[in-house]
Amino acid sequence: RIALTRYLSTRREFFCSQKVTVTLKSNV
């Protein structure tokens, strides 16, 4: 269960970073 939580948290961070990258590219 801990591994699953860690996986979800990592996936969320990755998604957020991707979202920020797309936003920056759109602004530029």
PDB file of N, CA, C and O in Angstrom:
ATOM      1  N   ARG A   1       0.840  -1.203   0.000  1.00  0.00           N
ATOM      2  CA  ARG A   1       0.000   0.000   0.000  1.00  0.00           C
ATOM      3  C   ARG A   1       0.876   1.254   0.000  1.00  0.00           C
ATOM      4  O   ARG A   1       0.545   2.247  -0.648  1.00  0.00           O
ATOM      5  N   ILE A   2       1.979   1.205   0.720  1.00  0.00           N
ATOM      6  CA  ILE A   2       2.890   2.356   0.743  1.00  0.00           C
ATOM      7  C   ILE A   2       3.477   2.581  -0.648  1.00  0.00           C
ATOM      8  O   ILE A   2       3.605   3.720  -1.099  1.00  0.00           O
ATOM      9  N   ALA A   3       3.827   1.500  -1.315  1.00  0.00           N
ATOM     10  CA  ALA A   3       4.408   1.621  -2.656  1.00  0.00           C
ATOM     11  C   ALA A   3       3.392   2.270  -3.596  1.00  0.00           C
ATOM     12  O   ALA A   3       3.752   3.091  -4.440  1.00  0.00           O
ATOM     13  N   LEU A   4       2.140   1.902  -3.445  1.00  0.00           N
ATOM     14  CA  LEU A   4       1.088   2.457  -4.303  1.00  0.00           C
ATOM     15  C   LEU A   4       0.945   3.955  -4.055  1.00  0.00           C
ATOM     16  O   LEU A   4       0.809   4.740  -4.993  1.00  0.00           O
ATOM     17  N   THR A   5       0.978   4.339  -2.786  1.00  0.00           N
ATOM     18  CA  THR A   5       0.863   5.764  -2.446  1.00  0.00           C
ATOM     19  C   THR A   5       2.023   6.537  -3.037  1.00  0.00           C
ATOM     20  O   THR A   5       1.849   7.627  -3.582  1.00  0.00           O
ATOM     21  N   ARG A   6       3.224   5.953  -2.921  1.00  0.00           N
ATOM     22  CA  ARG A   6       4.416   6.622  -3.465  1.00  0.00           C
ATOM     23  C   ARG A   6       4.291   6.746  -4.978  1.00  0.00           C
ATOM     24  O   ARG A   6       4.662   7.767  -5.557  1.00  0.00           O
ATOM     25  N   TYR A   7       3.766   5.700  -5.617  1.00  0.00           N
ATOM     26  CA  TYR A   7       3.598   5.722  -7.073  1.00  0.00           C
ATOM     27  C   TYR A   7       2.628   6.828  -7.477  1.00  0.00           C
ATOM     28  O   TYR A   7       2.883   7.569  -8.426  1.00  0.00           O
ATOM     29  N   LEU A   8       1.523   6.935  -6.760  1.00  0.00           N
ATOM     30  CA  LEU A   8       0.526   7.960  -7.081  1.00  0.00           C
ATOM     31  C   LEU A   8       1.093   9.349  -6.873  1.00  0.00           C
ATOM     32  O   LEU A   8       0.868  10.241  -7.692  1.00  0.00           O
ATOM     33  N   SER A   9       1.828   9.545  -5.783  1.00  0.00           N
ATOM     34  CA  SER A   9       2.398  10.870  -5.502  1.00  0.00           C
ATOM     35  C   SER A   9       3.411  11.240  -6.573  1.00  0.00           C
ATOM     36  O   SER A   9       3.457  12.388  -7.016  1.00  0.00           O
ATOM     37  N   THR A  10       4.232  10.265  -6.996  1.00  0.00           N
ATOM     38  CA  THR A  10       5.236  10.533  -8.027  1.00  0.00           C
ATOM     39  C   THR A  10       4.549  10.861  -9.346  1.00  0.00           C
ATOM     40  O   THR A  10       4.964  11.768 -10.067  1.00  0.00           O
ATOM     41  N   ARG A  11       3.502  10.117  -9.650  1.00  0.00           N
ATOM     42  CA  ARG A  11       2.765  10.348 -10.891  1.00  0.00           C
ATOM     43  C   ARG A  11       2.134  11.739 -10.877  1.00  0.00           C
ATOM     44  O   ARG A  11       2.106  12.430 -11.896  1.00  0.00           O
ATOM     45  N   ARG A  12       1.628  12.142  -9.706  1.00  0.00           N
ATOM     46  CA  ARG A  12       1.000  13.462  -9.598  1.00  0.00           C
ATOM     47  C   ARG A  12       2.042  14.548  -9.819  1.00  0.00           C
ATOM     48  O   ARG A  12       1.781  15.520 -10.528  1.00  0.00           O
ATOM     49  N   GLU A  13       3.222  14.395  -9.221  1.00  0.00           N
ATOM     50  CA  GLU A  13       4.285  15.387  -9.390  1.00  0.00           C
ATOM     51  C   GLU A  13       4.704  15.467 -10.852  1.00  0.00           C
ATOM     52  O   GLU A  13       4.929  16.554 -11.383  1.00  0.00           O
ATOM     53  N   PHE A  14       4.807  14.301 -11.504  1.00  0.00           N
ATOM     54  CA  PHE A  14       5.188  14.265 -12.910  1.00  0.00           C
ATOM     55  C   PHE A  14       4.142  14.986 -13.756  1.00  0.00           C
ATOM     56  O   PHE A  14       4.485  15.750 -14.658  1.00  0.00           O
ATOM     57  N   PHE A  15       2.870  14.740 -13.462  1.00  0.00           N
ATOM     58  CA  PHE A  15       1.788  15.370 -14.215  1.00  0.00           C
ATOM     59  C   PHE A  15       1.824  16.883 -14.028  1.00  0.00           C
ATOM     60  O   PHE A  15       1.638  17.641 -14.980  1.00  0.00           O
ATOM     61  N   CYS A  16       2.068  17.315 -12.784  1.00  0.00           N
ATOM     62  CA  CYS A  16       2.119  18.757 -12.500  1.00  0.00           C
ATOM     63  C   CYS A  16       3.285  19.392 -13.245  1.00  0.00           C
ATOM     64  O   CYS A  16       3.141  20.477 -13.809  1.00  0.00           O
ATOM     65  N   SER A  17       4.428  18.734 -13.254  1.00  0.00           N
ATOM     66  CA  SER A  17       5.599  19.286 -13.939  1.00  0.00           C
ATOM     67  C   SER A  17       5.325  19.372 -15.439  1.00  0.00           C
ATOM     68  O   SER A  17       5.710  20.342 -16.091  1.00  0.00           O
ATOM     69  N   GLN A  18       4.659  18.356 -15.979  1.00  0.00           N
ATOM     70  CA  GLN A  18       4.328  18.355 -17.403  1.00  0.00           C
ATOM     71  C   GLN A  18       3.367  19.505 -17.709  1.00  0.00           C
ATOM     72  O   GLN A  18       3.495  20.181 -18.730  1.00  0.00           O
ATOM     73  N   LYS A  19       2.410  19.714 -16.814  1.00  0.00           N
ATOM     74  CA  LYS A  19       1.415  20.769 -17.002  1.00  0.00           C
ATOM     75  C   LYS A  19       2.096  22.130 -16.994  1.00  0.00           C
ATOM     76  O   LYS A  19       1.759  22.998 -17.799  1.00  0.00           O
ATOM     77  N   VAL A  20       3.047  22.321 -16.095  1.00  0.00           N
ATOM     78  CA  VAL A  20       3.778  23.588 -16.003  1.00  0.00           C
ATOM     79  C   VAL A  20       4.603  23.795 -17.267  1.00  0.00           C
ATOM     80  O   VAL A  20       4.663  24.904 -17.798  1.00  0.00           O
ATOM     81  N   THR A  21       5.238  22.730 -17.751  1.00  0.00           N
ATOM     82  CA  THR A  21       6.063  22.832 -18.954  1.00  0.00           C
ATOM     83  C   THR A  21       5.206  23.244 -20.146  1.00  0.00           C
ATOM     84  O   THR A  21       5.603  24.107 -20.929  1.00  0.00           O
ATOM     85  N   VAL A  22       4.049  22.640 -20.285  1.00  0.00           N
ATOM     86  CA  VAL A  22       3.141  22.971 -21.389  1.00  0.00           C
ATOM     87  C   VAL A  22       2.686  24.421 -21.271  1.00  0.00           C
ATOM     88  O   VAL A  22       2.580  25.131 -22.271  1.00  0.00           O
ATOM     89  N   THR A  23       2.420  24.852 -20.044  1.00  0.00           N
ATOM     90  CA  THR A  23       1.968  26.233 -19.824  1.00  0.00           C
ATOM     91  C   THR A  23       3.064  27.213 -20.213  1.00  0.00           C
ATOM     92  O   THR A  23       2.790  28.230 -20.850  1.00  0.00           O
ATOM     93  N   LEU A  24       4.302  26.915 -19.836  1.00  0.00           N
ATOM     94  CA  LEU A  24       5.416  27.800 -20.167  1.00  0.00           C
ATOM     95  C   LEU A  24       5.603  27.869 -21.679  1.00  0.00           C
ATOM     96  O   LEU A  24       5.824  28.947 -22.229  1.00  0.00           O
ATOM     97  N   LYS A  25       5.517  26.732 -22.346  1.00  0.00           N
ATOM     98  CA  LYS A  25       5.677  26.699 -23.805  1.00  0.00           C
ATOM     99  C   LYS A  25       4.561  27.495 -24.473  1.00  0.00           C
ATOM    100  O   LYS A  25       4.791  28.185 -25.466  1.00  0.00           O
ATOM    101  N   SER A  26       3.357  27.398 -23.927  1.00  0.00           N
ATOM    102  CA  SER A  26       2.226  28.128 -24.509  1.00  0.00           C
ATOM    103  C   SER A  26       2.431  29.628 -24.344  1.00  0.00           C
ATOM    104  O   SER A  26       2.124  30.404 -25.248  1.00  0.00           O
ATOM    105  N   ASN A  27       2.952  30.035 -23.186  1.00  0.00           N
ATOM    106  CA  ASN A  27       3.181  31.463 -22.936  1.00  0.00           C
ATOM    107  C   ASN A  27       4.264  31.995 -23.866  1.00  0.00           C
ATOM    108  O   ASN A  27       4.178  33.124 -24.350  1.00  0.00           O
ATOM    109  N   VAL A  28       5.277  31.183 -24.112  1.00  0.00           N
ATOM    110  CA  VAL A  28       6.381  31.614 -24.979  1.00  0.00           C
ATOM    111  C   VAL A  28       5.929  31.441 -26.431  1.00  0.00           C
ATOM    112  O   VAL A  28       6.688  31.738 -27.353  1.00  0.00           O
TER     113      VAL A  28
END
